Amino acid sequence: MRTGTLKYILLVSLLLNLSLLGAAAYSHFKPPWYRPSFTAGHLPSRAECNRRSNHLFQELSLKPEQVKIFQGKADQFHTLIDQKRQEIDQLRNKLIGQMSTDLQDNRAIEATIVQINKRQEEMQKMVVAHMLEFKSMLTPEQQKKFMKLIEGAMTMRREGPCP
């Protein structure tokens, strides 16, 4: 091979390695709420939310009194959400069982789907009510920051911080 060809191959290899390193560094150092940790339709775990909440509290410049109030409310909220999540998981398992049988009962399957949708709607309403309550306890400046974070999370299909 000629020296020019070897230099070209070496340059392409070097650029490829640098781009891979750059991508790895970017995904490692980006803010934690941009990292996908759950699939669509599922809320993050309580531990994940606690980690994100600390960052949210810093981002919104919350006072220590506000942090204490919000953490208490967040704990209550996550307990209720965990219960709803367990109900939905049980219903999904029931649905899988219904679909697994040789003689499917379409009415029973449809009824289970309706129950799952109802629980998910309840959970969504709880999340929105919690966010609105959280927002109402913020100063106008903090509200703007909070809504900007929520808007970014919803419009960019990225995870938002958990309030």
ChimeraX commands (.cxc) that place a marker at each C-alpha (Angstrom):
marker #1 position 0.00,0.00,0.00 radius 0.5
marker #1 position 1.06,3.51,-0.57 radius 0.5
marker #1 position 1.88,5.85,2.29 radius 0.5
marker #1 position -0.88,8.28,1.30 radius 0.5
marker #1 position -3.54,5.56,1.54 radius 0.5
marker #1 position -2.29,4.48,4.96 radius 0.5
marker #1 position -2.37,8.08,6.20 radius 0.5
marker #1 position -5.93,8.44,4.91 radius 0.5
marker #1 position -7.06,5.23,6.67 radius 0.5
marker #1 position -5.32,6.34,9.87 radius 0.5
marker #1 position -7.04,9.75,9.71 radius 0.5
marker #1 position -10.49,8.17,9.18 radius 0.5
marker #1 position -9.87,5.76,12.07 radius 0.5
marker #1 position -8.73,8.61,14.32 radius 0.5
marker #1 position -11.81,10.71,13.48 radius 0.5
marker #1 position -14.10,7.74,14.15 radius 0.5
marker #1 position -12.47,7.10,17.54 radius 0.5
marker #1 position -12.69,10.78,18.51 radius 0.5
marker #1 position -16.37,10.95,17.58 radius 0.5
marker #1 position -17.12,7.83,19.64 radius 0.5
marker #1 position -15.26,9.26,22.63 radius 0.5
marker #1 position -17.11,12.56,22.24 radius 0.5
marker #1 position -20.49,10.81,22.14 radius 0.5
marker #1 position -19.62,8.76,25.23 radius 0.5
marker #1 position -18.48,11.87,27.11 radius 0.5
marker #1 position -21.61,13.78,26.10 radius 0.5
marker #1 position -23.96,11.05,27.29 radius 0.5
marker #1 position -22.00,10.67,30.55 radius 0.5
marker #1 position -21.88,14.36,31.47 radius 0.5
marker #1 position -25.30,15.60,30.33 radius 0.5
marker #1 position -27.83,16.51,33.07 radius 0.5
marker #1 position -29.45,13.43,34.64 radius 0.5
marker #1 position -33.05,14.21,33.63 radius 0.5
marker #1 position -32.07,13.87,29.96 radius 0.5
marker #1 position -31.03,10.25,30.45 radius 0.5
marker #1 position -33.78,7.82,29.56 radius 0.5
marker #1 position -34.43,5.51,32.48 radius 0.5
marker #1 position -37.94,4.35,31.82 radius 0.5
marker #1 position -40.08,3.33,28.93 radius 0.5
marker #1 position -43.01,5.29,27.60 radius 0.5
marker #1 position -46.00,5.18,29.89 radius 0.5
marker #1 position -44.00,4.43,33.01 radius 0.5
marker #1 position -42.96,6.90,35.65 radius 0.5
marker #1 position -39.45,6.85,37.07 radius 0.5
marker #1 position -38.79,5.04,40.35 radius 0.5
marker #1 position -38.82,6.84,43.67 radius 0.5
marker #1 position -35.00,6.66,43.91 radius 0.5
marker #1 position -34.68,8.18,40.44 radius 0.5
marker #1 position -37.12,10.94,41.36 radius 0.5
marker #1 position -35.29,11.68,44.61 radius 0.5
marker #1 position -32.07,12.10,42.67 radius 0.5
marker #1 position -33.74,14.34,40.11 radius 0.5
marker #1 position -35.64,16.32,42.76 radius 0.5
marker #1 position -32.41,17.45,44.35 radius 0.5
marker #1 position -31.31,18.82,40.99 radius 0.5
marker #1 position -34.72,20.41,40.43 radius 0.5
marker #1 position -34.58,22.11,43.82 radius 0.5
marker #1 position -31.17,23.55,42.94 radius 0.5
marker #1 position -32.33,24.58,39.46 radius 0.5
marker #1 position -35.31,26.47,40.93 radius 0.5
marker #1 position -33.19,28.05,43.70 radius 0.5
marker #1 position -35.55,26.82,46.40 radius 0.5
marker #1 position -35.18,28.01,49.95 radius 0.5
marker #1 position -34.51,25.36,52.63 radius 0.5
marker #1 position -38.07,25.77,53.97 radius 0.5
marker #1 position -39.49,25.15,50.50 radius 0.5
marker #1 position -37.32,22.08,50.03 radius 0.5
marker #1 position -38.56,20.60,53.31 radius 0.5
marker #1 position -42.23,21.15,52.38 radius 0.5
marker #1 position -41.79,19.82,48.85 radius 0.5
marker #1 position -39.92,16.71,49.96 radius 0.5
marker #1 position -42.72,15.84,52.39 radius 0.5
marker #1 position -45.36,16.29,49.72 radius 0.5
marker #1 position -43.27,14.37,47.19 radius 0.5
marker #1 position -42.98,11.40,49.56 radius 0.5
marker #1 position -46.77,11.26,49.99 radius 0.5
marker #1 position -47.26,11.62,46.25 radius 0.5
marker #1 position -44.81,8.85,45.38 radius 0.5
marker #1 position -46.44,6.48,47.86 radius 0.5
marker #1 position -49.80,6.99,46.11 radius 0.5
marker #1 position -48.25,6.70,42.65 radius 0.5
marker #1 position -46.46,3.49,43.65 radius 0.5
marker #1 position -49.82,2.03,44.71 radius 0.5
marker #1 position -51.38,3.00,41.37 radius 0.5
marker #1 position -48.39,1.57,39.53 radius 0.5
marker #1 position -48.79,-1.75,41.37 radius 0.5
marker #1 position -52.51,-1.86,40.50 radius 0.5
marker #1 position -51.69,-1.28,36.83 radius 0.5
marker #1 position -48.97,-3.95,36.91 radius 0.5
marker #1 position -51.46,-6.45,38.40 radius 0.5
marker #1 position -53.98,-5.61,35.71 radius 0.5
marker #1 position -51.35,-6.02,32.99 radius 0.5
marker #1 position -50.44,-9.43,34.39 radius 0.5
marker #1 position -54.14,-10.32,34.38 radius 0.5
marker #1 position -54.37,-9.18,30.74 radius 0.5
marker #1 position -51.39,-11.31,29.77 radius 0.5
marker #1 position -53.01,-14.27,31.49 radius 0.5
marker #1 position -56.26,-13.65,29.64 radius 0.5
marker #1 position -54.44,-13.44,26.31 radius 0.5
marker #1 position -52.40,-16.58,27.04 radius 0.5
marker #1 position -55.35,-18.92,27.35 radius 0.5
marker #1 position -56.46,-21.02,24.40 radius 0.5
marker #1 position -60.02,-19.70,24.60 radius 0.5
marker #1 position -59.77,-15.93,24.89 radius 0.5
marker #1 position -62.72,-14.10,26.37 radius 0.5
marker #1 position -62.71,-10.89,24.32 radius 0.5
marker #1 position -65.14,-9.16,26.67 radius 0.5
marker #1 position -62.97,-9.90,29.68 radius 0.5
marker #1 position -59.88,-8.73,27.82 radius 0.5
marker #1 position -61.62,-5.52,26.84 radius 0.5
marker #1 position -62.83,-4.97,30.41 radius 0.5
marker #1 position -59.28,-5.38,31.69 radius 0.5
marker #1 position -58.01,-2.89,29.11 radius 0.5
marker #1 position -60.68,-0.40,30.23 radius 0.5
marker #1 position -59.55,-0.89,33.86 radius 0.5
marker #1 position -55.89,-0.32,32.90 radius 0.5
marker #1 position -56.81,2.85,30.99 radius 0.5
marker #1 position -58.88,4.10,33.90 radius 0.5
marker #1 position -56.00,3.59,36.36 radius 0.5
marker #1 position -53.56,5.28,33.98 radius 0.5
marker #1 position -55.91,8.24,33.59 radius 0.5
marker #1 position -56.22,8.50,37.39 radius 0.5
marker #1 position -52.44,8.42,37.68 radius 0.5
marker #1 position -52.05,11.13,35.02 radius 0.5
marker #1 position -54.56,13.34,36.82 radius 0.5
marker #1 position -52.68,12.79,40.10 radius 0.5
marker #1 position -49.41,13.81,38.44 radius 0.5
marker #1 position -50.92,16.99,36.98 radius 0.5
marker #1 position -52.59,17.91,40.28 radius 0.5
marker #1 position -49.29,17.35,42.09 radius 0.5
marker #1 position -47.42,19.52,39.61 radius 0.5
marker #1 position -49.99,22.30,39.89 radius 0.5
marker #1 position -49.82,22.16,43.68 radius 0.5
marker #1 position -46.02,22.27,43.49 radius 0.5
marker #1 position -46.19,25.24,41.10 radius 0.5
marker #1 position -48.62,27.14,43.34 radius 0.5
marker #1 position -46.09,27.13,46.20 radius 0.5
marker #1 position -43.35,28.71,44.08 radius 0.5
marker #1 position -42.52,32.37,43.58 radius 0.5
marker #1 position -43.43,33.80,40.15 radius 0.5
marker #1 position -39.79,33.55,39.02 radius 0.5
marker #1 position -39.53,29.95,40.22 radius 0.5
marker #1 position -42.84,29.16,38.48 radius 0.5
marker #1 position -41.44,30.39,35.17 radius 0.5
marker #1 position -38.33,28.22,35.58 radius 0.5
marker #1 position -40.44,25.24,36.61 radius 0.5
marker #1 position -42.82,25.56,33.66 radius 0.5
marker #1 position -39.90,25.99,31.28 radius 0.5
marker #1 position -38.39,22.73,32.58 radius 0.5
marker #1 position -41.74,20.94,32.25 radius 0.5
marker #1 position -42.32,22.35,28.77 radius 0.5
marker #1 position -38.85,21.26,27.68 radius 0.5
marker #1 position -39.42,17.79,29.05 radius 0.5
marker #1 position -42.79,17.42,27.35 radius 0.5
marker #1 position -42.02,18.97,23.97 radius 0.5
marker #1 position -38.59,17.45,23.51 radius 0.5
marker #1 position -39.74,13.96,24.55 radius 0.5
marker #1 position -37.20,13.99,27.32 radius 0.5
marker #1 position -37.68,13.09,30.91 radius 0.5
marker #1 position -38.47,15.95,33.17 radius 0.5
marker #1 position -37.40,16.31,36.75 radius 0.5
marker #1 position -39.80,14.87,39.29 radius 0.5
marker #1 position -41.38,17.44,41.57 radius 0.5
marker link #1:1,2 radius 0.2
marker link #1:2,3 radius 0.2
marker link #1:3,4 radius 0.2
marker link #1:4,5 radius 0.2
marker link #1:5,6 radius 0.2
marker link #1:6,7 radius 0.2
marker link #1:7,8 radius 0.2
marker link #1:8,9 radius 0.2
marker link #1:9,10 radius 0.2
marker link #1:10,11 radius 0.2
marker link #1:11,12 radius 0.2
marker link #1:12,13 radius 0.2
marker link #1:13,14 radius 0.2
marker link #1:14,15 radius 0.2
marker link #1:15,16 radius 0.2
marker link #1:16,17 radius 0.2
marker link #1:17,18 radius 0.2
marker link #1:18,19 radius 0.2
marker link #1:19,20 radius 0.2
marker link #1:20,21 radius 0.2
marker link #1:21,22 radius 0.2
marker link #1:22,23 radius 0.2
marker link #1:23,24 radius 0.2
marker link #1:24,25 radius 0.2
marker link #1:25,26 radius 0.2
marker link #1:26,27 radius 0.2
marker link #1:27,28 radius 0.2
marker link #1:28,29 radius 0.2
marker link #1:29,30 radius 0.2
marker link #1:30,31 radius 0.2
marker link #1:31,32 radius 0.2
marker link #1:32,33 radius 0.2
marker link #1:33,34 radius 0.2
marker link #1:34,35 radius 0.2
marker link #1:35,36 radius 0.2
marker link #1:36,37 radius 0.2
marker link #1:37,38 radius 0.2
marker link #1:38,39 radius 0.2
marker link #1:39,40 radius 0.2
marker link #1:40,41 radius 0.2
marker link #1:41,42 radius 0.2
marker link #1:42,43 radius 0.2
marker link #1:43,44 radius 0.2
marker link #1:44,45 radius 0.2
marker link #1:45,46 radius 0.2
marker link #1:46,47 radius 0.2
marker link #1:47,48 radius 0.2
marker link #1:48,49 radius 0.2
marker link #1:49,50 radius 0.2
marker link #1:50,51 radius 0.2
marker link #1:51,52 radius 0.2
marker link #1:52,53 radius 0.2
marker link #1:53,54 radius 0.2
marker link #1:54,55 radius 0.2
marker link #1:55,56 radius 0.2
marker link #1:56,57 radius 0.2
marker link #1:57,58 radius 0.2
marker link #1:58,59 radius 0.2
marker link #1:59,60 radius 0.2
marker link #1:60,61 radius 0.2
marker link #1:61,62 radius 0.2
marker link #1:62,63 radius 0.2
marker link #1:63,64 radius 0.2
marker link #1:64,65 radius 0.2
marker link #1:65,66 radius 0.2
marker link #1:66,67 radius 0.2
marker link #1:67,68 radius 0.2
marker link #1:68,69 radius 0.2
marker link #1:69,70 radius 0.2
marker link #1:70,71 radius 0.2
marker link #1:71,72 radius 0.2
marker link #1:72,73 radius 0.2
marker link #1:73,74 radius 0.2
marker link #1:74,75 radius 0.2
marker link #1:75,76 radius 0.2
marker link #1:76,77 radius 0.2
marker link #1:77,78 radius 0.2
marker link #1:78,79 radius 0.2
marker link #1:79,80 radius 0.2
marker link #1:80,81 radius 0.2
marker link #1:81,82 radius 0.2
marker link #1:82,83 radius 0.2
marker link #1:83,84 radius 0.2
marker link #1:84,85 radius 0.2
marker link #1:85,86 radius 0.2
marker link #1:86,87 radius 0.2
marker link #1:87,88 radius 0.2
marker link #1:88,89 radius 0.2
marker link #1:89,90 radius 0.2
marker link #1:90,91 radius 0.2
marker link #1:91,92 radius 0.2
marker link #1:92,93 radius 0.2
marker link #1:93,94 radius 0.2
marker link #1:94,95 radius 0.2
marker link #1:95,96 radius 0.2
marker link #1:96,97 radius 0.2
marker link #1:97,98 radius 0.2
marker link #1:98,99 radius 0.2
marker link #1:99,100 radius 0.2
marker link #1:100,101 radius 0.2
marker link #1:101,102 radius 0.2
marker link #1:102,103 radius 0.2
marker link #1:103,104 radius 0.2
marker link #1:104,105 radius 0.2
marker link #1:105,106 radius 0.2
marker link #1:106,107 radius 0.2
marker link #1:107,108 radius 0.2
marker link #1:108,109 radius 0.2
marker link #1:109,110 radius 0.2
marker link #1:110,111 radius 0.2
marker link #1:111,112 radius 0.2
marker link #1:112,113 radius 0.2
marker link #1:113,114 radius 0.2
marker link #1:114,115 radius 0.2
marker link #1:115,116 radius 0.2
marker link #1:116,117 radius 0.2
marker link #1:117,118 radius 0.2
marker link #1:118,119 radius 0.2
marker link #1:119,120 radius 0.2
marker link #1:120,121 radius 0.2
marker link #1:121,122 radius 0.2
marker link #1:122,123 radius 0.2
marker link #1:123,124 radius 0.2
marker link #1:124,125 radius 0.2
marker link #1:125,126 radius 0.2
marker link #1:126,127 radius 0.2
marker link #1:127,128 radius 0.2
marker link #1:128,129 radius 0.2
marker link #1:129,130 radius 0.2
marker link #1:130,131 radius 0.2
marker link #1:131,132 radius 0.2
marker link #1:132,133 radius 0.2
marker link #1:133,134 radius 0.2
marker link #1:134,135 radius 0.2
marker link #1:135,136 radius 0.2
marker link #1:136,137 radius 0.2
marker link #1:137,138 radius 0.2
marker link #1:138,139 radius 0.2
marker link #1:139,140 radius 0.2
marker link #1:140,141 radius 0.2
marker link #1:141,142 radius 0.2
marker link #1:142,143 radius 0.2
marker link #1:143,144 radius 0.2
marker link #1:144,145 radius 0.2
marker link #1:145,146 radius 0.2
marker link #1:146,147 radius 0.2
marker link #1:147,148 radius 0.2
marker link #1:148,149 radius 0.2
marker link #1:149,150 radius 0.2
marker link #1:150,151 radius 0.2
marker link #1:151,152 radius 0.2
marker link #1:152,153 radius 0.2
marker link #1:153,154 radius 0.2
marker link #1:154,155 radius 0.2
marker link #1:155,156 radius 0.2
marker link #1:156,157 radius 0.2
marker link #1:157,158 radius 0.2
marker link #1:158,159 radius 0.2
marker link #1:159,160 radius 0.2
marker link #1:160,161 radius 0.2
marker link #1:161,162 radius 0.2
marker link #1:162,163 radius 0.2
view
